[in-house]
Amino acid sequence: MKKKLLQLCVIGFLGIQVTTAQELIVKGAHQSQKEEFGDVKIALKTSDNKSESIISLQENQATTLNKKVLGFLPYWERSAGAHNNIRYDLLTHLACFDFLVQLDASVSTPAGWPWTTEINAAHAQGVKVVMTVVNFGGSDGADAVAWEMITNTAKQATFFANIKNIIQTYSLDGVNIDFEGMATAHRGAEFNTFMANLTNYIHTELPGKEVSVDGPAVNWGGWIMDDLVDSVDYLVIMAYDYTSGSGANSGPVAPLTHHTSWKRFIKRTVETGTYAAPTASNPEKLVLAVPYYGQQWKTDTNASESTTISHVGSTRYKNTVTEADTHGGFIWNANFEYPWYTWNDGVNWNQVWTDNEISLSKKYDLAIENNLGGIGIWALNYDGTRPELWELINTKFGETASLDDAYVKENIQVYPNPTSTVINISNTNNLTLNNMELVDVLGKSIMTVNSKLESIDVQHLSEGIYFLKIEINGGKQGVFKILKSN
């Protein structure tokens, strides 16, 4: 019972719960995973050849993406060979994680720095590279460091100058501030003024460079979000950790929707909660970051949202997407629009709650529907060599549909979407259909469909993303995305 009460006290995201004794500062997902995965000794083994020169941003390499796609690259994934798996053509921003600010305003670089290979690969594709500066990891405490930078004008000036020097030295394109673990009283007007000062300084000293800030999914207190969004070029919503690893019950890391007992979920965060005002007035300044990770617990039962016995650890997409198949596949929770799976190891029940391509697709749709500035990824290489999440980004934010595709879609409707058993096709203007083919996310043909059919039975297909290609007379082709959920 004592353990459960403690868990209930600390559950939350980048926020606090107030106890009678003191305010408890809760670690965010970035800090927690740095402690969990960030073995500096391993990372240091893969430093670049520092004699290689860094190229500047090739601005003539115009992106084909229609929104920002910002990928956080933590040093522990960079040292694990992330470069070989990154689709730089499907990014607009590469955020190098992390640069640690100290109490004296000095800024230390990430393990293995400089990341010449990654910077040059990004710049060659026209991808901006920004430094993510954090306040956690030092011995002085995250809140103390942040408050010193915010209130001590001399140290603030030194801090800004140090950021400028790093940007200039390594031809970077801006700075992303990720200050976590700040006390409630330190998150408001003073922090917003600090961010506005940094933005003005960088814009003045380094014209064309960007300043962004990472914001919490839930305003647990103290944040003044409208002003914070106004103080920077854009804000990255860390839309995850709604259920933390220390939670008393298993549950979704990033629930899109909710059931009656849940009050915090991404749709509310964006539309009616924490970011409602900027979503209405400045949606292009918001970037919705999604998790490529999940959480695993040992639980009392195999029931959804079971009481937890212990937290096993954070998971990565590249592992869970295959592991789920060995344990009976993903279970779709319609309340949260979120997948999970469970198994018994002979002693305990285990549960993993983690996003897959279906749940991520729905989050991207939310960003599109609300005209947000783009999406973010925490973290690059958590998907390893798997291609489907990159293909999903390409589908959602790649080059705008061709005229042929638009013409076909004006005349043919495919519904419902998502579907569980049947794809219905409505050929409203009676176009002559030459071919219909269903393919998976890798482009592999699943079935060729009789062009005279008005419906396709797909109940036998596995859960996932598919594409229905319809070719009409004259060779014009439309491609319709199908989300198959069980």
KEFI-539539 format. One record per residue (C-alpha): residue in one letter; x, y negated, z negated. Coordinates in nm, 3 decimals. Layout:
BEGIN
site resn=A	east=X	north=Y	up=Z
...
This chain:
BEGIN
site resn=M	east=0.000	north=0.000	up=0.000
site resn=K	east=0.285	north=-0.240	up=-0.082
site resn=K	east=0.433	north=-0.183	up=0.265
site resn=K	east=0.102	north=-0.258	up=0.437
site resn=L	east=0.053	north=-0.582	up=0.246
site resn=L	east=0.398	north=-0.699	up=0.348
site resn=Q	east=0.327	north=-0.619	up=0.713
site resn=L	east=0.005	north=-0.816	up=0.701
site resn=C	east=0.197	north=-1.115	up=0.571
site resn=V	east=0.452	north=-1.122	up=0.849
site resn=I	east=0.253	north=-1.027	up=1.159
site resn=G	east=0.255	north=-1.304	up=1.415
site resn=F	east=0.442	north=-1.472	up=1.698
site resn=L	east=0.700	north=-1.745	up=1.645
site resn=G	east=0.481	north=-1.862	up=1.363
site resn=I	east=0.430	north=-1.843	up=0.991
site resn=Q	east=0.191	north=-1.725	up=0.734
site resn=V	east=0.191	north=-1.918	up=0.406
site resn=T	east=0.223	north=-1.720	up=0.086
site resn=T	east=0.196	north=-1.852	up=-0.267
site resn=A	east=0.571	north=-1.831	up=-0.307
site resn=Q	east=0.715	north=-1.976	up=0.015
site resn=E	east=0.677	north=-2.016	up=0.386
site resn=L	east=0.789	north=-1.708	up=0.576
site resn=I	east=0.961	north=-1.777	up=0.908
site resn=V	east=0.887	north=-1.501	up=1.158
site resn=K	east=1.135	north=-1.398	up=1.427
site resn=G	east=1.018	north=-1.422	up=1.786
site resn=A	east=1.056	north=-1.154	up=2.050
site resn=H	east=1.371	north=-1.309	up=2.201
site resn=Q	east=1.551	north=-1.321	up=1.868
site resn=S	east=1.430	north=-0.977	up=1.764
site resn=Q	east=1.547	north=-0.815	up=2.086
site resn=K	east=1.880	north=-0.992	up=2.070
site resn=E	east=1.931	north=-0.825	up=1.733
site resn=E	east=1.799	north=-0.495	up=1.866
site resn=F	east=1.978	north=-0.476	up=2.201
site resn=G	east=2.253	north=-0.738	up=2.197
site resn=D	east=2.573	north=-0.548	up=2.118
site resn=V	east=2.835	north=-0.814	up=2.196
site resn=K	east=3.121	north=-0.563	up=2.202
site resn=I	east=2.961	north=-0.382	up=2.493
site resn=A	east=2.874	north=-0.701	up=2.675
site resn=L	east=3.225	north=-0.841	up=2.653
site resn=K	east=3.363	north=-0.549	up=2.852
site resn=T	east=3.211	north=-0.678	up=3.173
site resn=S	east=3.343	north=-1.034	up=3.203
site resn=D	east=3.382	north=-1.176	up=3.552
site resn=N	east=3.710	north=-1.274	up=3.707
site resn=K	east=3.726	north=-1.630	up=3.580
site resn=S	east=3.943	north=-1.737	up=3.876
site resn=E	east=3.654	north=-1.695	up=4.119
site resn=S	east=3.493	north=-2.028	up=4.203
site resn=I	east=3.126	north=-2.098	up=4.149
site resn=I	east=2.928	north=-2.220	up=4.448
site resn=S	east=2.668	north=-2.494	up=4.421
site resn=L	east=2.298	north=-2.447	up=4.478
site resn=Q	east=2.225	north=-2.391	up=4.848
site resn=E	east=1.919	north=-2.612	up=4.867
site resn=N	east=1.876	north=-2.540	up=5.238
site resn=Q	east=1.777	north=-2.184	up=5.144
site resn=A	east=1.413	north=-2.271	up=5.092
site resn=T	east=1.221	north=-2.024	up=4.881
site resn=T	east=0.926	north=-1.840	up=5.033
site resn=L	east=0.759	north=-1.823	up=4.692
site resn=N	east=0.458	north=-2.046	up=4.636
site resn=K	east=0.512	north=-2.083	up=4.258
site resn=K	east=0.798	north=-2.077	up=4.011
site resn=V	east=0.924	north=-1.731	up=3.921
site resn=L	east=1.167	north=-1.766	up=3.632
site resn=G	east=1.358	north=-1.460	up=3.515
site resn=F	east=1.538	north=-1.451	up=3.181
site resn=L	east=1.864	north=-1.258	up=3.206
site resn=P	east=1.989	north=-1.159	up=2.858
site resn=Y	east=2.361	north=-1.091	up=2.827
site resn=W	east=2.296	north=-0.730	up=2.724
site resn=E	east=2.112	north=-0.659	up=3.049
site resn=R	east=2.367	north=-0.850	up=3.253
site resn=S	east=2.640	north=-0.626	up=3.109
site resn=A	east=2.428	north=-0.320	up=3.195
site resn=G	east=2.446	north=-0.394	up=3.568
site resn=A	east=2.135	north=-0.609	up=3.608
site resn=H	east=2.286	north=-0.789	up=3.907
site resn=N	east=2.246	north=-0.480	up=4.125
site resn=N	east=1.873	north=-0.464	up=4.048
site resn=I	east=1.773	north=-0.831	up=4.070
site resn=R	east=1.575	north=-0.946	up=4.374
site resn=Y	east=1.712	north=-1.299	up=4.393
site resn=D	east=1.487	north=-1.362	up=4.693
site resn=L	east=1.188	north=-1.321	up=4.460
site resn=L	east=1.310	north=-1.569	up=4.197
site resn=T	east=1.313	north=-1.947	up=4.187
site resn=H	east=1.498	north=-1.973	up=3.854
site resn=L	east=1.753	north=-1.757	up=3.673
site resn=A	east=1.770	north=-1.836	up=3.300
site resn=C	east=2.100	north=-1.719	up=3.149
site resn=F	east=2.041	north=-1.605	up=2.791
site resn=D	east=2.181	north=-1.716	up=2.552
site resn=F	east=2.387	north=-2.022	up=2.466
site resn=L	east=2.398	north=-2.061	up=2.087
site resn=V	east=2.398	north=-2.407	up=1.930
site resn=Q	east=2.580	north=-2.428	up=1.598
site resn=L	east=2.524	north=-2.661	up=1.303
site resn=D	east=2.811	north=-2.883	up=1.421
site resn=A	east=2.637	north=-2.924	up=1.762
site resn=S	east=2.886	north=-2.706	up=1.946
site resn=V	east=2.743	north=-2.462	up=2.199
site resn=S	east=2.886	north=-2.113	up=2.245
site resn=T	east=2.848	north=-1.931	up=2.576
site resn=P	east=2.693	north=-1.586	up=2.631
site resn=A	east=2.903	north=-1.272	up=2.615
site resn=G	east=3.100	north=-1.217	up=2.935
site resn=W	east=3.067	north=-1.580	up=3.049
site resn=P	east=3.107	north=-1.716	up=3.310
site resn=W	east=2.864	north=-1.503	up=3.508
site resn=T	east=3.010	north=-1.602	up=3.841
site resn=T	east=2.865	north=-1.308	up=4.034
site resn=E	east=2.510	north=-1.377	up=3.920
site resn=I	east=2.534	north=-1.756	up=3.956
site resn=N	east=2.672	north=-1.731	up=4.309
site resn=A	east=2.415	north=-1.470	up=4.416
site resn=A	east=2.136	north=-1.691	up=4.284
site resn=H	east=2.271	north=-2.013	up=4.434
site resn=A	east=2.323	north=-1.847	up=4.772
site resn=Q	east=1.948	north=-1.769	up=4.776
site resn=G	east=1.850	north=-2.121	up=4.667
site resn=V	east=1.768	north=-1.998	up=4.314
site resn=K	east=1.829	north=-2.249	up=4.035
site resn=V	east=2.039	north=-2.129	up=3.740
site resn=V	east=1.962	north=-2.273	up=3.398
site resn=M	east=2.123	north=-2.221	up=3.059
site resn=T	east=1.893	north=-2.102	up=2.781
site resn=V	east=2.005	north=-2.263	up=2.454
site resn=V	east=1.894	north=-2.095	up=2.132
site resn=N	east=1.916	north=-2.193	up=1.766
site resn=F	east=1.915	north=-1.841	up=1.620
site resn=G	east=2.205	north=-1.608	up=1.558
site resn=G	east=2.431	north=-1.830	up=1.351
site resn=S	east=2.491	north=-1.810	up=0.977
site resn=D	east=2.330	north=-2.147	up=0.904
site resn=G	east=1.972	north=-2.042	up=0.983
site resn=A	east=1.758	north=-2.125	up=1.285
site resn=D	east=1.547	north=-2.392	up=1.116
site resn=A	east=1.848	north=-2.570	up=0.966
site resn=V	east=2.026	north=-2.585	up=1.302
site resn=A	east=1.720	north=-2.709	up=1.489
site resn=W	east=1.640	north=-2.974	up=1.230
site resn=E	east=1.998	north=-3.101	up=1.232
site resn=M	east=1.987	north=-3.144	up=1.613
site resn=I	east=1.648	north=-3.315	up=1.588
site resn=T	east=1.722	north=-3.562	up=1.308
site resn=N	east=2.099	north=-3.625	up=1.307
site resn=T	east=2.150	north=-3.877	up=1.587
site resn=A	east=2.528	north=-3.830	up=1.601
site resn=K	east=2.501	north=-3.452	up=1.630
site resn=Q	east=2.217	north=-3.487	up=1.879
site resn=A	east=2.438	north=-3.703	up=2.101
site resn=T	east=2.720	north=-3.445	up=2.073
site resn=F	east=2.478	north=-3.163	up=2.151
site resn=F	east=2.347	north=-3.339	up=2.461
site resn=A	east=2.701	north=-3.412	up=2.581
site resn=N	east=2.797	north=-3.047	up=2.532
site resn=I	east=2.500	north=-2.935	up=2.741
site resn=K	east=2.594	north=-3.182	up=3.013
site resn=N	east=2.952	north=-3.055	up=3.014
site resn=I	east=2.846	north=-2.690	up=3.054
site resn=I	east=2.605	north=-2.775	up=3.334
site resn=Q	east=2.876	north=-2.968	up=3.519
site resn=T	east=3.153	north=-2.715	up=3.457
site resn=Y	east=2.955	north=-2.418	up=3.589
site resn=S	east=2.741	north=-2.598	up=3.850
site resn=L	east=2.421	north=-2.510	up=3.667
site resn=D	east=2.084	north=-2.662	up=3.752
site resn=G	east=1.938	north=-2.741	up=3.414
site resn=V	east=1.875	north=-2.637	up=3.057
site resn=N	east=1.602	north=-2.433	up=2.890
site resn=I	east=1.555	north=-2.485	up=2.514
site resn=D	east=1.445	north=-2.181	up=2.311
site resn=F	east=1.429	north=-2.299	up=1.951
site resn=E	east=1.262	north=-2.030	up=1.743
site resn=G	east=1.209	north=-1.988	up=1.371
site resn=M	east=1.142	north=-2.354	up=1.297
site resn=A	east=0.935	north=-2.442	up=0.991
site resn=T	east=0.586	north=-2.578	up=1.053
site resn=A	east=0.681	north=-2.929	up=0.945
site resn=H	east=0.965	north=-2.937	up=1.200
site resn=R	east=0.766	north=-2.842	up=1.511
site resn=G	east=0.573	north=-3.163	up=1.570
site resn=A	east=0.643	north=-3.521	up=1.672
site resn=E	east=1.015	north=-3.512	up=1.585
site resn=F	east=1.077	north=-3.208	up=1.801
site resn=N	east=0.881	north=-3.358	up=2.090
site resn=T	east=1.086	north=-3.678	up=2.064
site resn=F	east=1.402	north=-3.469	up=2.063
site resn=M	east=1.291	north=-3.291	up=2.382
site resn=A	east=1.195	north=-3.621	up=2.548
site resn=N	east=1.537	north=-3.763	up=2.457
site resn=L	east=1.710	north=-3.460	up=2.609
site resn=T	east=1.503	north=-3.483	up=2.926
site resn=N	east=1.577	north=-3.854	up=2.967
site resn=Y	east=1.947	north=-3.794	up=2.902
site resn=I	east=1.979	north=-3.513	up=3.156
site resn=H	east=1.775	north=-3.697	up=3.419
site resn=T	east=1.993	north=-4.006	up=3.373
site resn=E	east=2.332	north=-3.836	up=3.349
site resn=L	east=2.265	north=-3.551	up=3.593
site resn=P	east=1.996	north=-3.658	up=3.842
site resn=G	east=1.807	north=-3.364	up=3.990
site resn=K	east=1.875	north=-3.130	up=3.697
site resn=E	east=1.586	north=-2.980	up=3.502
site resn=V	east=1.484	north=-2.956	up=3.139
site resn=S	east=1.237	north=-2.697	up=3.014
site resn=V	east=1.130	north=-2.560	up=2.678
site resn=D	east=0.995	north=-2.225	up=2.561
site resn=G	east=0.668	north=-2.252	up=2.372
site resn=P	east=0.485	north=-2.002	up=2.151
site resn=A	east=0.182	north=-1.809	up=2.267
site resn=V	east=-0.010	north=-1.915	up=1.958
site resn=N	east=0.005	north=-2.244	up=1.770
site resn=W	east=0.033	north=-2.115	up=1.415
site resn=G	east=0.073	north=-2.472	up=1.298
site resn=G	east=0.273	north=-2.786	up=1.358
site resn=W	east=0.307	north=-2.783	up=1.736
site resn=I	east=0.170	north=-3.081	up=1.932
site resn=M	east=0.148	north=-2.910	up=2.267
site resn=D	east=0.021	north=-3.195	up=2.487
site resn=D	east=0.316	north=-3.414	up=2.394
site resn=L	east=0.562	north=-3.125	up=2.416
site resn=V	east=0.453	north=-3.048	up=2.773
site resn=D	east=0.482	north=-3.418	up=2.858
site resn=S	east=0.836	north=-3.432	up=2.719
site resn=V	east=0.988	north=-3.186	up=2.970
site resn=D	east=0.982	north=-3.088	up=3.335
site resn=Y	east=0.797	north=-2.767	up=3.252
site resn=L	east=0.713	north=-2.543	up=2.957
site resn=V	east=0.750	north=-2.165	up=2.951
site resn=I	east=0.468	north=-1.998	up=2.757
site resn=M	east=0.610	north=-1.689	up=2.587
site resn=A	east=0.286	north=-1.497	up=2.631
site resn=Y	east=0.380	north=-1.190	up=2.430
site resn=D	east=0.436	north=-1.056	up=2.078
site resn=Y	east=0.068	north=-1.094	up=1.991
site resn=T	east=0.119	north=-0.765	up=1.812
site resn=S	east=0.466	north=-0.767	up=1.661
site resn=G	east=0.678	north=-0.465	up=1.582
site resn=S	east=0.613	north=-0.522	up=1.211
site resn=G	east=0.237	north=-0.512	up=1.261
site resn=A	east=0.021	north=-0.310	up=1.023
site resn=N	east=-0.163	north=-0.165	up=1.322
site resn=S	east=-0.059	north=-0.065	up=1.671
site resn=G	east=-0.186	north=-0.286	up=1.948
site resn=P	east=-0.117	north=-0.481	up=2.267
site resn=V	east=0.197	north=-0.689	up=2.297
site resn=A	east=0.025	north=-0.918	up=2.548
site resn=P	east=-0.356	north=-0.872	up=2.551
site resn=L	east=-0.529	north=-1.051	up=2.836
site resn=T	east=-0.873	north=-1.036	up=2.674
site resn=H	east=-1.007	north=-0.916	up=2.340
site resn=H	east=-1.274	north=-0.749	up=2.134
site resn=T	east=-1.479	north=-0.913	up=1.860
site resn=S	east=-1.221	north=-0.878	up=1.581
site resn=W	east=-0.934	north=-1.025	up=1.786
site resn=K	east=-0.907	north=-1.401	up=1.806
site resn=R	east=-0.575	north=-1.437	up=1.989
site resn=F	east=-0.518	north=-1.327	up=2.348
site resn=I	east=-0.362	north=-1.471	up=2.665
site resn=K	east=-0.679	north=-1.592	up=2.833
site resn=R	east=-0.762	north=-1.794	up=2.523
site resn=T	east=-0.401	north=-1.917	up=2.493
site resn=V	east=-0.421	north=-2.062	up=2.843
site resn=E	east=-0.781	north=-2.171	up=2.885
site resn=T	east=-0.937	north=-2.263	up=2.551
site resn=G	east=-0.667	north=-2.237	up=2.284
site resn=T	east=-0.307	north=-2.348	up=2.244
site resn=Y	east=-0.257	north=-2.477	up=2.602
site resn=A	east=-0.614	north=-2.571	up=2.693
site resn=A	east=-0.540	north=-2.943	up=2.733
site resn=P	east=-0.227	north=-2.914	up=2.950
site resn=T	east=-0.395	north=-2.638	up=3.155
site resn=A	east=-0.671	north=-2.887	up=3.231
site resn=S	east=-0.447	north=-3.189	up=3.294
site resn=N	east=-0.098	north=-3.065	up=3.393
site resn=P	east=-0.124	north=-2.695	up=3.486
site resn=E	east=0.172	north=-2.719	up=3.723
site resn=K	east=0.398	north=-2.783	up=3.421
site resn=L	east=0.313	north=-2.447	up=3.262
site resn=V	east=0.496	north=-2.121	up=3.338
site resn=L	east=0.330	north=-1.805	up=3.206
site resn=A	east=0.606	north=-1.566	up=3.094
site resn=V	east=0.506	north=-1.199	up=3.072
site resn=P	east=0.674	north=-0.905	up=2.897
site resn=Y	east=0.853	north=-0.625	up=3.076
site resn=Y	east=0.875	north=-0.461	up=2.734
site resn=G	east=0.645	north=-0.287	up=2.488
site resn=Q	east=0.646	north=-0.161	up=2.132
site resn=Q	east=0.654	north=0.192	up=1.989
site resn=W	east=0.523	north=0.291	up=1.648
site resn=K	east=0.472	north=0.606	up=1.449
site resn=T	east=0.105	north=0.594	up=1.353
site resn=D	east=-0.141	north=0.761	up=1.119
site resn=T	east=-0.362	north=0.884	up=1.405
site resn=N	east=-0.386	north=0.889	up=1.783
site resn=A	east=-0.671	north=0.634	up=1.778
site resn=S	east=-0.635	north=0.294	up=1.941
site resn=E	east=-0.498	north=0.036	up=1.694
site resn=S	east=-0.414	north=0.300	up=1.437
site resn=T	east=-0.247	north=0.209	up=1.110
site resn=T	east=0.129	north=0.218	up=1.160
site resn=I	east=0.371	north=0.427	up=0.956
site resn=S	east=0.687	north=0.271	up=1.097
site resn=H	east=0.814	north=0.069	up=1.392
site resn=V	east=1.036	north=0.275	up=1.623
site resn=G	east=1.152	north=-0.013	up=1.841
site resn=S	east=1.100	north=-0.220	up=2.151
site resn=T	east=1.066	north=-0.035	up=2.480
site resn=R	east=1.162	north=-0.121	up=2.836
site resn=Y	east=0.933	north=-0.083	up=3.136
site resn=K	east=1.179	north=0.138	up=3.325
site resn=N	east=1.146	north=0.401	up=3.050
site resn=T	east=0.782	north=0.376	up=2.953
site resn=V	east=0.643	north=0.392	up=3.305
site resn=T	east=0.788	north=0.742	up=3.346
site resn=E	east=0.753	north=0.851	up=2.986
site resn=A	east=0.379	north=0.781	up=2.996
site resn=D	east=0.337	north=1.053	up=3.259
site resn=T	east=0.496	north=1.312	up=3.030
site resn=H	east=0.243	north=1.229	up=2.759
site resn=G	east=-0.077	north=1.246	up=2.960
site resn=G	east=-0.056	north=0.910	up=3.132
site resn=F	east=-0.163	north=0.560	up=3.039
site resn=I	east=-0.488	north=0.499	up=2.854
site resn=W	east=-0.661	north=0.182	up=2.970
site resn=N	east=-0.800	north=-0.033	up=2.689
site resn=A	east=-1.079	north=-0.234	up=2.852
site resn=N	east=-1.113	north=-0.470	up=2.556
site resn=F	east=-0.758	north=-0.597	up=2.598
site resn=E	east=-0.718	north=-0.507	up=2.968
site resn=Y	east=-0.401	north=-0.338	up=2.857
site resn=P	east=-0.243	north=0.010	up=2.883
site resn=W	east=-0.102	north=0.237	up=2.613
site resn=Y	east=-0.023	north=0.604	up=2.556
site resn=T	east=0.013	north=0.839	up=2.263
site resn=W	east=0.161	north=1.177	up=2.170
site resn=N	east=0.244	north=1.392	up=1.870
site resn=D	east=0.611	north=1.475	up=1.811
site resn=G	east=0.527	north=1.766	up=1.581
site resn=V	east=0.540	north=1.548	up=1.270
site resn=N	east=0.378	north=1.216	up=1.355
site resn=W	east=0.163	north=1.052	up=1.614
site resn=N	east=0.348	north=0.802	up=1.830
site resn=Q	east=0.197	north=0.513	up=2.024
site resn=V	east=0.350	north=0.289	up=2.289
site resn=W	east=0.167	north=-0.024	up=2.401
site resn=T	east=0.324	north=-0.182	up=2.707
site resn=D	east=0.235	north=-0.362	up=3.028
site resn=N	east=0.227	north=-0.188	up=3.364
site resn=E	east=0.172	north=-0.322	up=3.715
site resn=I	east=-0.206	north=-0.332	up=3.672
site resn=S	east=-0.204	north=-0.538	up=3.353
site resn=L	east=0.071	north=-0.766	up=3.488
site resn=S	east=-0.128	north=-0.820	up=3.807
site resn=K	east=-0.422	north=-0.940	up=3.601
site resn=K	east=-0.199	north=-1.186	up=3.414
site resn=Y	east=-0.065	north=-1.320	up=3.743
site resn=D	east=-0.422	north=-1.365	up=3.861
site resn=L	east=-0.491	north=-1.571	up=3.549
site resn=A	east=-0.195	north=-1.796	up=3.632
site resn=I	east=-0.319	north=-1.836	up=3.988
site resn=E	east=-0.679	north=-1.902	up=3.888
site resn=N	east=-0.569	north=-2.177	up=3.649
site resn=N	east=-0.322	north=-2.332	up=3.898
site resn=L	east=-0.028	north=-2.284	up=3.663
site resn=G	east=0.317	north=-2.373	up=3.787
site resn=G	east=0.435	north=-2.014	up=3.793
site resn=I	east=0.529	north=-1.707	up=3.594
site resn=G	east=0.827	north=-1.592	up=3.392
site resn=I	east=0.983	north=-1.255	up=3.315
site resn=W	east=1.116	north=-1.137	up=2.981
site resn=A	east=1.343	north=-0.981	up=3.072
site resn=L	east=1.521	north=-0.908	up=3.399
site resn=N	east=1.646	north=-0.549	up=3.436
site resn=Y	east=1.396	north=-0.414	up=3.183
site resn=D	east=1.247	north=-0.257	up=3.496
site resn=G	east=1.584	north=-0.114	up=3.604
site resn=T	east=1.590	north=0.012	up=3.962
site resn=R	east=1.213	north=0.040	up=3.997
site resn=P	east=1.071	north=-0.168	up=4.283
site resn=E	east=0.700	north=-0.201	up=4.204
site resn=L	east=0.712	north=-0.508	up=3.979
site resn=W	east=0.917	north=-0.694	up=4.238
site resn=E	east=0.667	north=-0.594	up=4.505
site resn=L	east=0.387	north=-0.721	up=4.283
site resn=I	east=0.558	north=-1.062	up=4.262
site resn=N	east=0.597	north=-1.063	up=4.637
site resn=T	east=0.228	north=-0.977	up=4.682
site resn=K	east=0.110	north=-1.249	up=4.442
site resn=F	east=0.357	north=-1.528	up=4.509
site resn=G	east=0.535	north=-1.445	up=4.835
site resn=E	east=0.489	north=-1.612	up=5.170
site resn=T	east=0.138	north=-1.736	up=5.233
site resn=A	east=-0.084	north=-1.501	up=5.429
site resn=S	east=-0.041	north=-1.505	up=5.804
site resn=L	east=-0.312	north=-1.647	up=6.028
site resn=D	east=-0.397	north=-1.296	up=6.140
site resn=D	east=-0.438	north=-1.183	up=5.782
site resn=A	east=-0.656	north=-1.485	up=5.703
site resn=Y	east=-0.873	north=-1.421	up=6.010
site resn=V	east=-0.932	north=-1.059	up=5.916
site resn=K	east=-1.017	north=-1.153	up=5.559
site resn=E	east=-1.267	north=-1.412	up=5.675
site resn=N	east=-1.463	north=-1.140	up=5.850
site resn=I	east=-1.408	north=-0.833	up=5.635
site resn=Q	east=-1.459	north=-0.794	up=5.262
site resn=V	east=-1.314	north=-0.515	up=5.050
site resn=Y	east=-1.467	north=-0.463	up=4.708
site resn=P	east=-1.491	north=-0.401	up=4.418
site resn=N	east=-1.146	north=-0.487	up=4.295
site resn=P	east=-1.034	north=-0.329	up=4.069
site resn=T	east=-1.208	north=-0.007	up=4.154
site resn=S	east=-1.228	north=0.325	up=3.974
site resn=T	east=-1.380	north=0.556	up=4.237
site resn=V	east=-1.480	north=0.389	up=4.565
site resn=I	east=-1.351	north=0.114	up=4.793
site resn=N	east=-1.640	north=-0.048	up=4.984
site resn=I	east=-1.580	north=-0.224	up=5.315
site resn=S	east=-1.813	north=-0.490	up=5.453
site resn=N	east=-1.753	north=-0.577	up=5.819
site resn=T	east=-1.979	north=-0.882	up=5.822
site resn=N	east=-1.925	north=-0.982	up=6.187
site resn=N	east=-1.900	north=-0.629	up=6.325
site resn=L	east=-1.539	north=-0.654	up=6.437
site resn=T	east=-1.395	north=-0.352	up=6.613
site resn=L	east=-1.170	north=-0.172	up=6.366
site resn=N	east=-0.882	north=0.021	up=6.522
site resn=N	east=-0.704	north=0.159	up=6.216
site resn=M	east=-0.733	north=0.170	up=5.839
site resn=E	east=-0.451	north=0.300	up=5.621
site resn=L	east=-0.398	north=0.312	up=5.245
site resn=V	east=-0.036	north=0.279	up=5.125
site resn=D	east=0.130	north=0.264	up=4.781
site resn=V	east=0.356	north=-0.011	up=4.645
site resn=L	east=0.658	north=0.147	up=4.815
site resn=G	east=0.484	north=0.139	up=5.153
site resn=K	east=0.430	north=0.515	up=5.160
site resn=S	east=0.116	north=0.617	up=5.346
site resn=I	east=-0.143	north=0.773	up=5.115
site resn=M	east=-0.418	north=0.830	up=5.366
site resn=T	east=-0.537	north=0.728	up=5.710
site resn=V	east=-0.903	north=0.627	up=5.698
site resn=N	east=-1.170	north=0.675	up=5.962
site resn=S	east=-1.233	north=0.322	up=6.091
site resn=K	east=-1.607	north=0.386	up=6.105
site resn=L	east=-1.634	north=0.451	up=5.731
site resn=E	east=-1.789	north=0.188	up=5.509
site resn=S	east=-1.647	north=0.334	up=5.187
site resn=I	east=-1.338	north=0.523	up=5.077
site resn=D	east=-1.338	north=0.772	up=4.792
site resn=V	east=-1.024	north=0.712	up=4.579
site resn=Q	east=-1.120	north=0.883	up=4.255
site resn=H	east=-0.843	north=1.139	up=4.308
site resn=L	east=-0.568	north=0.874	up=4.320
site resn=S	east=-0.343	north=0.794	up=4.027
site resn=E	east=-0.378	north=0.463	up=3.847
site resn=G	east=-0.176	north=0.194	up=4.018
site resn=I	east=-0.157	north=-0.064	up=4.295
site resn=Y	east=-0.235	north=0.025	up=4.657
site resn=F	east=-0.278	north=-0.171	up=4.979
site resn=L	east=-0.545	north=-0.114	up=5.241
site resn=K	east=-0.424	north=-0.215	up=5.586
site resn=I	east=-0.702	north=-0.289	up=5.834
site resn=E	east=-0.620	north=-0.351	up=6.201
site resn=I	east=-0.887	north=-0.494	up=6.430
site resn=N	east=-0.916	north=-0.502	up=6.806
site resn=G	east=-0.640	north=-0.722	up=6.949
site resn=G	east=-0.383	north=-0.606	up=6.696
site resn=K	east=-0.458	north=-0.850	up=6.415
site resn=Q	east=-0.404	north=-0.697	up=6.072
site resn=G	east=-0.523	north=-0.779	up=5.722
site resn=V	east=-0.380	north=-0.633	up=5.404
site resn=F	east=-0.602	north=-0.596	up=5.097
site resn=K	east=-0.462	north=-0.522	up=4.751
site resn=I	east=-0.641	north=-0.247	up=4.559
site resn=L	east=-0.603	north=-0.199	up=4.183
site resn=K	east=-0.691	north=0.158	up=4.091
site resn=S	east=-0.769	north=0.195	up=3.719
site resn=N	east=-0.890	north=0.501	up=3.537
